[in-house]
Amino acid sequence: MYQKSAANLDYHTGITLQFWRELNFCEHWFARLFEALGFANSFAEMIRKVFEWRENKLGIEHMDTVLLFYDLCNSLAHTEDYIEMEKVARRWINISEKLHGNDEKTTFMAYAELGSALSRLWRCEEAEYIYNTKLKPYESIFGPEDRTVLEVKHKHAINLEFLGRLKEATRIYREILDVDRIIIGDKHPQYLATAYCLGDVLADQKLYEESECILLRVFEQTKRVLGLAHTGTLETATKLAAILLKRSKLGEAEELSKFVMQQRQHVLRPNHPDTLVAEQDYAFALQKNHKYLEGEEVYKDVFMRVKNLRVEHKDTFDTLRTLIKQLCSQENYAKGEDMYRSVLGDWKTNLQDMNLTKANALHELGYIYVCQKRYEEAEVILKKVFETKKNILGIADMSTVNSLSLLGYCHTGLSKYHEAEDADRICLQQREKAYGLEAERTMWSVRNLANDLNNQGKYEESASLYARYLSGWRELYGESDSDYIEYSEMYENMKKRWAREEARSFAQLDLESIFSSWWMNKTLHSDANCV
């Protein structure tokens, strides 16, 4: 009797488990549908629930659970929780290597997600090591046309962008598109996503004409394939509008900005950050097109809604930061300060009870004051911001480093050159670790430190750093780049001044040997990093 009841219980338990498993697969299907429609938060929330059920009921080593690691990492990337994404990817690697070894595709995908998480955490050198040592061999195993291999190459290209190696990233994007054009066609969403990235990286290299041509094709296709309100369509339109403004095609830029604004208003709530940013973009396009009164009206409407945001709400600081950052990129510094004050009042009261979200918003206000050359106020703000980020995130976090770099700029503006040097040396050290020796952000720190040393009369080390900066910038953007031309001329004038001051006889100084010596040190440094 007991055995019969137990068998009957096992039978019914099996049916129940199978039912819930089928239901779980339906939930997974709906989650992927939300992802395709661009609803990132709904996708992430549902995937987490599906994964937790499988882990609890089927076990972490069950194939259905292991296969869901990819979507879980993807959902964390959508919600920008990259710290958790790194943990999940490392867990996935351990389980996949235990079950399948190093040559299976699941292990390959797990390493790719780890590389992507590290890139987003600005640990780009670590990510580059993974792409070159762990992932490159898989191309010969699966073939250059394998879908997963192409997706990993795409992630690698993004990491190269973060490292400032834009030409290499461009080459990889073109290689992916050449293969995808044959395999999946030029209307497939994956092809369009890669084409968008190519247009974006070309714009970063100031190749606006080709970038416009590519993004225009992507925009037309995404409207047909993904729909007018899809995130991919609207992000492409936003980027294209910015390029059109740079190329002085003001009417087209205004029209596109209006399109994005209307779609955001239709799909999202009025106070959603993406809606407010789209409206500010439209206002900026109107004013660029000499429609000042209309643009001002749109700005006022945005300001009124921002002013009504609840300060205690968790999204308020992030929304405010996004809007101020956008205004700064448009050089609307006074409007950025007004927006901050309209929501949060006097910045001095916000220095009390600091947390990370407040620090991020105050960083943008500090940037505004630096741009307005209000260095004393900026210094007070940025010191507090830096200390807060350092305590919460650590000195190696790039958000902390960016605030320290801005603080160093304040010190320079206040003629505190020794403090500026200390800050910029730390920034250079951390950026070299995160981005590598040749990245654009690393070059910024090289230039800043060279300026600090020059201001203190430390001409020899300053000359070495200027030579490094000019060589690195020329490699990134070429000799025709406006920044390269400006700093080359400034450097030549500095050399003449140094010679006149007779601080050192730069007429006899062999700058080539200085650069050769730096290059040897760089090679040794690179070898040490690899070890």
N, C-alpha and C positions, 0 to 999 in steps of 0.2 A: 504493500500500500504506500509506504513511504517512498520507495523507488519510483513508483508510478507518478506520484505527485511531483517529485523532483523533476522527472523527465517532462511532465506537462508544463511545469514552471519554466524550465529551460526553453521549451518550444515557444511559449508565449513571449518570453523575454527576447528570444531571437526575432520574432515578428515585430515586436515593439522597437527593437534596436534598428531593424531594417527600415521601418517606417520613418523613424527620426533621422536616419541617415539620408533617406530620399528627400525628406523635408530640408535637411541641411544643404543638400546639393541644389535644391531650388533656391534657397536663400543665397547661395554662392552665385547662382546664375543672375539673380536680381541685383546683387552687388556689382557684378561686372557690367550690367546694364546701366546702373547709376554712374559707373566710371565712364562708359561710352558717352553718356549724356552730359558729362562734365560736372556731376554733383560729387565733388571730392569728399566732403565731410560725410555724406550718407554712405558712400562707398567704403570709407575707412571704418565707420562704426559697424557696418554690417559684416565686413570681413573679419574684424576682431571677434565678433560674436561667433561666426562660423568656425574660426580657428580654435577658440576656447572650447567649443563643443567637441570638436574632433580630438583635441588633445586630451580632454577628460574622458571621453567615451571610447575612442579608438586607440588612443595611445600616441605618444609623440613620434614613435618610429614607424607608425602605420603609413603606408604609401600615400593615402589620401591626405594625411596631415602634412607630410613632408612636401608634397606638391603645392600645398597652400602657402608655404613660406614665401614664395615669390609674390603672391598677391598681398600678403601681410607687409612685406617690405615696401611694396609699391604704395600701399595705403598710407604707411608712415611717411613716405616721401611726399605724398599729396598734402599731408597735414604738417609737413616740415618738422616732424619729430625725428631729427636725424640721430640724436643720441640713442634713442630706443631702436632706431633702424639698425645702427651699428651692432647693438647687442643681439638683435634678432638674427642678423646676417651671420655673426660669429657662431651663434647657436646652431644655425642651419648648416654651416660648414662642418662643425663637429659631428652632427648627426649624419650628414651626407657622406662624409669620409668614412665614418664607421660602417655605414650600410652598403655603400657602393664603391668606395675607394676614390682615387684622384682622377680617374679617367672618364667618369660618368658626367653627363651633361648637367645633372642637378648640382654637382659640386662646382662645376664651371659657373653656373648661374649664381650660386651662393657667393662665390668670390667676386663676381661682377657687382652684386648688390652691396657687398662690403666696400668695394672701391668707390661706388657711387656715394655711400654714406660718408666716407672719409673725405671725399671731394667737397661735399656740402658742409662739412665741419671745418673746412679750410685746412685740412691735413693733406694737402695735395701731393706732397712728396711721398707720403705713405701710400696714397692711392696710386701714384704713378709706379711705384715699386711693384704693387700687386698687378697692375695691368701689364707690366713688362715681363715679370717673372712667372706669375701664376696663370695669367690668361692668354698670353701670346702663343704658347705652345698648342693651345686648343684649336687654333685656326688650321693647323696642319692635320689635326685629328678629324675635325668635322667638315673642313673645307671652307673656302672664303665666301661661298654663297649661302651658307647655313644661316637661317633666320636669327638664331641666338647669337652667333658670332657677329652678325651685323649690328644687333642691338648693343652688344658689349663694345664694339668699336665706336658706336655712337656715344656711349658713356665715357669712353676714353677721350674722345674729342672734346667733350664738355670739360673734363679735368684739365686738358691741355689749354683750354680757354682760360680757366682759373689760374693756370700757371703763366699766362700771358704768351703762350706759344701759339699765336693765332694762325700763322702760316701752316703749321703742322695740323692744327684743327681743321682748317679749310681744306687741306688735302684729303683728310680722312672723310669729311662730309661729302666731298665730290666722289670719292671712291664708293661710298655707300649708295649714293644716288645713282651712279652708273650701273650698279648691280640691281638695285631695287626697280629701276626703270624697266628692266627686262623681266624680272621675276614677278613683281606685284603691280607694276604699272604706275604712272605718274598721278593717278587719282586716289591711290590708297592713302588712308590717314597716316600710316607710318612714313610713307614717302614724303607727304606734305610736312610732317613734323621735322624731318631731317632737312628739307628744303628751307623751312623757316629758320632753323639753326644756322644754315649756311648764309642766308641773307643777313642774319643778326651778326655773325662773326665778320662778314664783309663790311658791315656798317661800322663795327668796332675798329676796323682798319681804314676807315674813312673812304671806302670804295662805294660811295653812295649810289652811283648810277647803276652798277650791277646789282647792288643790294635792292634797290627799288624795283628793278625788273623782275628779280626772283620773287620778292615778297608780293608783288602785284599778282603774279601768277598763282602763288599760294593762296592769296586772299580770294581770288575768283573761284578756285577749286574748293576751298573749305566752305564757302557759302553754299555750294551745290552739294557737297558730300556730307558735311557735318551740320549744316543749317546756320541761319543768320545769328542765332543767340548762343551758339556753342563757344566755350571758352577759347578754343583754338582759333576760331574765326575772329573773335574780338581782340585777342592778343596780337594777332597778325595785323589787324587794322590799326591798332594803337602804334605798333612799331613802324608801320608804313607811313602813318600820319607824321610821326616824328622825323622820318627821313625826308618826307615831302617838305616839311618846314625848313630843314637844313638846305634843301635845294631851291628854296624860295618859291615853291609851288603852293602858294598860300590858300587859294580857293579850293584846291583838291584836299589839302590838309584839313581845312575847316569842315568840308563835307564829310570826310571820314571820321573826324572827331565827333561830329554830331551824330553820325550813325552809331558809333560805339556808345555814346551817352544814352541815346534812345533805347538801345537794346538792354543796356544795364538797368535803366529805369523800369523797363518792362518786366524783366526777369527777377531782379533783386529788390530788396527793400530800399526805401529812400536814403536811409542812413548807413547802408552797407559801404564799407571802405571802397570797394570797386566802383560803386555808383558815384561816390563823391570825387574820386580820382578822375573818373571819366568826365564829370562835369567841369572840373578844374582844367583838364586838358582842352575841353571845348572852349572855355573862357580864354585860355592862353592863345588858342588858334584864332579866335575872334580878334583879340587885341593885336596879334601879329599881322592880321589882315586889315588893320586900321579901323576896326569896328569897336572902338574903345568903350562907348556907352553900353553896347550890348554885352561885351565881355565883363564889364564892371557889374552889371546886373546879375549875371550868372555867378560871379564871385560872391556877391552879397548874399545870394540865395544859399550857396554852400556854407558861408560863414554862419548864417542864421541857424541852419540845421546842426552844424558842428557845435555851436554855442549851446544848443538844447540837449546835447548828449549828457548822460549822467556820468559824472566824474567817477563815481564808485564802480561803474560797470567795467568788467574785465577787458573789454575790447576798446574802451575809449582812448587809452594811451597809445595803443597800436594804430588805431585809426588816425589819431592826431599826428603821430610820427610819420605815417605814410604820406599824409597831405602836406606836412611841412617839408618833408624831403622832396616832394614833387615841386613845391613852390621854389625851393632852393635851386633845383636843377633848371628852373626857368628864370632864376635870378630875381625872383619876386621876394626879396628878403623882408621888406617892411610888412607885406601881407602875411608872411610866415610868422613873424613876431606877433602881429595882431591876432592871428588865429590861436596861437598858444595862449596869449593873455585872455582871450575871450572865453576859453574853456577852463583854464587852470589858474588864472589870476597871476599874481606876482610870483616870479620864479623862486624868490628867496624862501617863501613858505614851503615850496616843494622840495627844498633841500633836506627837510626834516623827514624822518621815517622813510628813507629812500629804499626803493626796491628796483628790480631789474627793468620793469616796464617804465617806471618813472625815469630811470637813468637813460633809457633809450630815447625817450621823448626829449629830455633835457640835452642830450647830445646834439640833437638837431637844432635846438635853440642856441647852444654854444657855437655851432657851425655858423648860424646866422650872424651872431655877434662878431665872429672872426672875420667873416666876409665884409661886415660893416666897420671893421677895424676898431671895435669896442673890446679891446684885448683884456682890460682889467676885469670887466664883468664876465667875459668868456672864461678867463682863467679860474675864477671862483667856481663857476658852474662845472667846468671840465675836470678840475681837481676832484670834486665830489663824485662826479660820474665815473672817473677812472678808478677811484678807490672802491666804489660800490661794485663795479664790474670785476675788478681784480679779486675782491673777496668772494664774489659769487661764482664767477666763471673761471678765474685763474688768469695769470699773466700771459699764458700761451694762447688764449682764445682771441681770435681775430677781431671780435667786437671790442675787447679790452684794448688791443693794440691800436685800433683805429682811433679810439678816444685818446690814448696816450700820444699818438701822432699829432692829433689836433691840438692837444695841450702843448706839445713842443712848438707848434706854430705860434701859439699865444706867447710862449716864452720869448721866441724870436722877435715878435712884434713889440714886446716890452723890453727888448735889448738884454734879456736874461740868457745870454748865449751859452753859458756853462750848463744851466738847467736844460736848455733846448738840446744841447749835445748829449746829455745823459739820457733824455727821453728818446731821441732819435737813434742812439746806439742800441737801446733795448728793442725798439721797433724793427730796426734792420736785422738784428739777430733773430727775432721771432718770425719775421717775414721770410727770411732765408730758409728757416726750418720748414715753414708751412708751404711756401710757394716755390722755393728753389732760388738759385742765384741770379737767374736771368728774367724773372717775371716782371711785369709792369709795376706791380705794387712794391716789389723789392727795389726796383729802380727809383721809385718815389722816395723811399727811405735813404737810398744812396745819395740822391740829389739834396735832400734836406740836411743830411749829416755833412755833406760837402759845404753847404752854405753856412752851417753852424761853425765849422772849423775855420772857414775863410773869414768870418766875422771876428774870430778870436786871434787872427794872424797866424794860424797853424797851416801855413801855405803848402808844405810838402805833402802832408796827408790829404789836404783838400784837393790838391792837383791830382793825386792818384784816384780819388773818388770821382772827380769830374771826368777823368779819362774813362773810368769804368762806366759811369752813367751814359756818356755820349756813345760809347761803343755798344752798350746794351740797348739804348734807345734806337740807334741806327739799325741794329739787327731786328728789332721789333717792327719799326715803322718806316725805315729807309731815310735817306738823306734829304728827301723832299718834305718830310714832315715839319710842320710849323714849329713844334716844340724843339725839335732837333736843331733847326736853323737858329731859333732864338737863343738856345743855350750854347750853341757853338760860337755865335757872335759874342755872347756874354763871357764865355770862357776865354776867348782871344783877348778881349778887353781886360779881363782880370790878369792874364799873364803879363800884359804890358804894364798894368798898374803894379803888380808884384815886382817886376823888374825895376820900375822907377823907384819904388820904395826900398829897393836893395835888401829886402828881407832874405832873398835868396836869388842867386843869379839864374833866372829862368832861361836866359839866353843859352846857357850851357846845360840846362837840365834835359836829359834824354827821356822824353815822355814815353817813347816806345818801350824803353827798358822798364819804366814804371808799370806800364800796362802788361808787359810780359811777366813781370814779377807777380802782379795781381792774378794773372791767368794761371800761373803755376800754383799759387795758393788756392785758387778756385778749384783746380783739378784735385789737389790734395783734400780739400774740403768735401768735394763730391764723393771721392773714394771713401772718406771717413763716414759719410752719411750712408753709403751703400753697406758698409760693414755693420 
